[in-house]
Amino acid sequence: MTDKVRIGFVGVGGMGQMAHLRNYVDIEECEVVALAELRRRTGKLVATRYGIPKAYGDHREMLAAEKLDGIVAIQQFAHHAALLPDLYQAVKYLFTEKPLAVSVEAGEKLASAAAAAGCVHMVGYNKRSDPATLAAREVIAGWKATGEMGPLKYVRILMPAGDWVAGGFTGLLDAGDERAKLPAEPRPPDMDKPTHDAYVSFVNYYIHQVNLMRYLLGEPYRVSYAEKTGVLLAATSESGIPGVIEMTPYQTTVAWEESALIAFEKGYVKLHLPAPLATHRAGTIEIYRDGGGRPERTVPAMPWVHSMRQQAIHFVKVCKGEMPPPCDAAEAVEDLRVAREYIRMKYGQ
């Protein structure tokens, strides 16, 4: 590998451009050398704007012509099962958006295929790259190691629907090309269409919180209760710690109010996360200690960097062998298992 990581993009639609590409082209340690986009006119426009030398009509053209260290493939997750096996064979490092796939079975096959090909597949749970989440995780790990705040008692994640874009699509390029129809995962036989639609909607919108719950707990968990209106998912961790995900008990129009409470016997960490496409803005944390004597509340200052940019930096580090992926394909399968368990508990199938 040269000093700069050679990156190719597969897909430069809305998320491909605005959540990912604009971050990679500004990272000194990597170079975006090519992109593949089925909408050829749009692909050429994007390549011109961002100074990318080559624009191809599909991933096979790009892979035949380019020597790449890593690929960033930003597609609808229903297309992952058909697309990703080709990419596993072509590069050692791959990044995709969350979730890994639609079904658990497809996710398991992809994780196995990545391992067999020797490809490190980083799945884009950007909250794991937010500076505030990383700081919260460090405090949680420290308290668990020392026992100074007593045992971890409870994790609560609140996720109201809101303005997740936060102006983040400003400047999106689209030449108006017709969109190609791509192969998608079929509906599995154990779900009728309404249940499958509800499952896909849940996976698309709340899988971030499903993943974040495990990250904050520091261990696996199972769904213990699925409230029938869809507002509450209750969970129990491997060691018996309870947790809940509150899903849109209210909604906002021009705000994003995602938060998490990680409660110990003698203190807590509160985490507030910004809209996913908000730029130059990390989350915030509040740390409260009440272990006897004088209670203390602190709010550490976070750097002016957003999670999507930090996630891109992390993938470049993964490609350089400087860190493991914050979440790999094998762990991402667990999110699909939790989601399937929740839907089965809620709908009975």
Residue pairs with C-beta under 8 A, 6 or more apart in sequence:
1 69
1 319
1 320
3 29
4 29
4 30
4 31
5 29
5 30
5 31
5 69
5 70
5 316
5 319
5 320
6 30
6 31
6 33
6 66
6 67
6 68
6 69
6 70
7 24
7 30
7 31
7 32
7 33
7 68
7 69
7 70
7 71
7 72
7 316
7 319
8 32
8 33
8 34
8 35
8 36
8 62
8 63
8 66
8 68
8 70
8 71
8 72
8 91
9 16
9 20
9 21
9 24
9 32
9 34
9 35
9 36
9 37
9 52
9 71
9 72
9 73
9 74
10 35
10 36
10 59
10 62
10 71
10 72
10 73
10 74
10 75
10 83
10 87
11 36
11 37
11 73
11 74
11 75
12 21
12 35
12 37
12 42
12 43
12 46
12 74
13 37
13 74
14 169
14 172
15 74
15 97
16 72
16 74
17 46
17 172
17 173
18 168
18 169
18 171
18 172
18 277
19 74
19 97
19 126
19 168
19 276
19 277
19 308
20 72
20 74
20 308
20 312
21 32
21 35
21 46
21 50
21 72
22 50
23 308
23 309
23 311
23 312
23 313
24 30
24 32
24 72
24 312
24 316
25 32
25 50
25 51
25 52
26 309
27 312
27 313
27 316
29 316
29 317
29 320
30 316
30 319
32 50
32 52
33 52
33 53
33 54
33 66
33 68
34 52
34 53
34 54
34 55
34 56
34 62
34 65
34 66
34 68
35 43
35 46
35 47
35 52
35 54
35 55
35 56
35 62
36 43
36 55
36 56
36 57
36 58
36 59
36 61
36 62
37 43
37 46
37 55
37 56
37 57
38 57
38 58
38 177
38 179
38 180
38 182
39 175
39 177
39 178
39 179
39 180
40 55
40 57
40 177
41 175
41 176
41 177
42 173
42 174
42 175
42 176
42 177
43 55
43 56
43 57
44 55
44 175
45 173
45 175
46 52
46 55
46 173
47 53
47 54
47 55
49 173
54 62
54 65
54 66
56 62
56 65
59 73
59 83
59 86
59 87
60 86
63 86
63 87
63 90
68 90
68 91
69 91
69 92
69 93
69 319
70 91
70 92
70 93
70 94
70 95
70 315
70 316
70 318
70 319
71 87
71 90
71 91
71 93
71 94
71 95
72 95
72 96
72 315
73 83
73 84
73 87
73 94
73 95
73 96
74 96
74 97
75 83
75 96
75 97
75 182
76 182
76 184
77 96
77 97
77 98
77 99
77 100
77 101
77 102
77 203
77 204
78 102
78 184
78 185
78 200
79 182
79 183
79 184
80 96
80 100
80 101
80 106
80 110
81 101
81 102
81 106
81 109
81 110
81 185
82 182
82 183
82 184
83 182
84 94
84 96
84 110
84 113
84 114
84 121
85 110
85 113
87 94
87 119
88 94
88 113
88 114
88 116
88 117
88 119
88 121
89 117
89 119
91 119
92 118
92 119
92 120
92 319
93 119
93 120
93 122
93 315
93 318
93 319
94 114
94 119
94 120
94 121
94 122
95 121
95 122
95 123
95 124
95 315
96 121
96 122
96 123
96 124
97 123
97 124
98 123
98 124
98 125
98 207
98 208
98 211
98 332
98 335
99 107
99 123
99 203
99 204
99 207
99 332
99 335
99 336
99 339
100 107
100 110
100 111
100 123
100 329
100 332
100 333
100 335
100 336
101 107
101 110
101 185
101 336
102 185
102 200
102 203
103 185
103 188
103 336
103 340
104 333
104 336
104 337
104 340
105 188
106 185
107 329
107 332
107 333
107 336
108 333
110 121
110 329
111 121
111 329
111 330
111 332
111 333
114 120
114 121
114 329
115 329
115 330
120 318
120 325
120 328
121 325
121 328
121 329
122 314
122 315
122 318
122 325
122 326
122 327
122 328
123 325
123 327
123 328
123 329
123 331
123 332
124 311
125 208
125 211
125 212
125 215
125 326
125 327
125 332
126 208
126 276
126 307
126 308
126 310
126 311
127 133
127 208
127 211
127 212
127 215
127 273
127 307
128 134
128 211
128 212
128 215
128 311
128 326
128 327
129 307
129 308
129 310
129 311
129 313
129 314
129 326
130 273
130 274
130 282
130 283
130 306
130 307
130 310
131 282
131 283
131 302
131 303
131 305
131 307
131 310
132 271
132 272
132 273
132 282
132 283
132 284
132 285
132 302
133 212
133 215
133 271
133 273
133 283
133 307
135 285
135 300
135 302
136 216
136 260
136 262
136 269
136 271
136 285
137 215
137 216
139 269
139 285
139 287
140 152
140 216
140 218
140 262
140 269
141 218
143 149
143 152
143 264
143 267
144 152
144 218
148 266
148 291
149 264
149 265
149 266
149 267
149 289
149 291
150 264
150 265
150 266
150 291
151 264
151 265
152 217
152 241
152 262
152 263
152 264
153 241
153 263
153 264
153 265
154 241
154 242
154 243
154 261
154 262
154 263
155 213
155 216
155 217
155 241
155 242
155 243
155 244
155 260
155 261
155 262
155 263
156 243
156 244
156 246
156 260
156 261
156 263
157 209
157 212
157 213
157 216
157 243
157 244
157 245
157 246
157 258
157 259
157 260
158 246
158 249
158 257
158 258
158 259
158 260
159 206
159 208
159 209
159 245
159 246
159 247
159 248
159 258
160 248
160 249
160 250
160 251
160 252
160 257
160 258
161 248
161 251
161 252
162 251
162 252
162 253
162 255
162 256
162 257
162 258
162 275
163 252
163 253
163 254
163 255
163 256
163 275
164 256
164 275
164 276
164 277
165 275
165 277
166 256
166 274
166 275
166 276
166 277
166 278
167 277
167 278
168 275
168 276
168 277
168 278
168 279
169 277
187 193
187 196
188 196
190 349
191 199
191 343
191 349
192 349
195 343
195 347
195 349
198 343
198 346
198 347
199 339
199 340
199 343
202 339
202 342
202 343
203 336
203 339
206 233
206 245
206 247
206 339
207 335
207 336
207 339
209 245
209 247
209 258
210 245
210 335
210 338
210 339
211 327
211 332
211 335
212 260
213 221
213 235
213 243
213 245
214 220
214 221
214 331
214 334
214 335
216 260
216 262
216 271
217 237
217 241
217 243
219 237
219 238
219 239
219 241
220 237
220 238
220 334
221 235
221 236
221 237
221 238
221 241
221 243
221 338
222 235
222 236
222 338
222 341
223 233
223 234
223 235
223 338
223 341
223 342
223 345
224 234
224 235
224 236
224 242
225 232
225 233
225 234
225 345
226 232
226 233
226 234
226 342
226 343
226 345
226 346
227 233
227 234
227 346
228 346
230 247
230 346
231 246
231 247
231 248
231 249
232 244
232 245
232 246
232 247
233 244
233 245
233 247
233 342
234 242
234 243
234 244
235 242
235 243
235 244
235 245
235 338
236 242
236 243
237 243
256 273
256 274
256 275
256 276
256 278
257 272
258 272
258 273
259 270
259 271
259 272
259 273
260 270
260 271
260 273
261 268
261 269
261 270
261 271
262 268
262 269
262 270
262 271
266 289
266 290
266 291
266 292
267 287
267 288
267 289
267 290
267 291
268 287
268 288
269 285
269 286
269 287
269 288
270 285
270 286
270 288
271 283
271 284
271 285
272 283
272 284
272 285
273 283
273 307
274 281
274 282
274 283
274 306
274 307
276 307
276 308
277 308
278 306
279 306
279 308
279 309
280 304
280 305
280 306
281 304
281 306
282 302
282 303
282 304
282 305
282 306
282 307
283 302
283 307
284 299
284 302
285 299
285 300
285 302
286 297
286 298
286 299
287 297
287 298
287 299
287 300
288 295
288 296
288 297
289 295
289 296
289 297
290 296
311 326
314 323
314 325
314 326
315 325
317 323
318 324
318 325
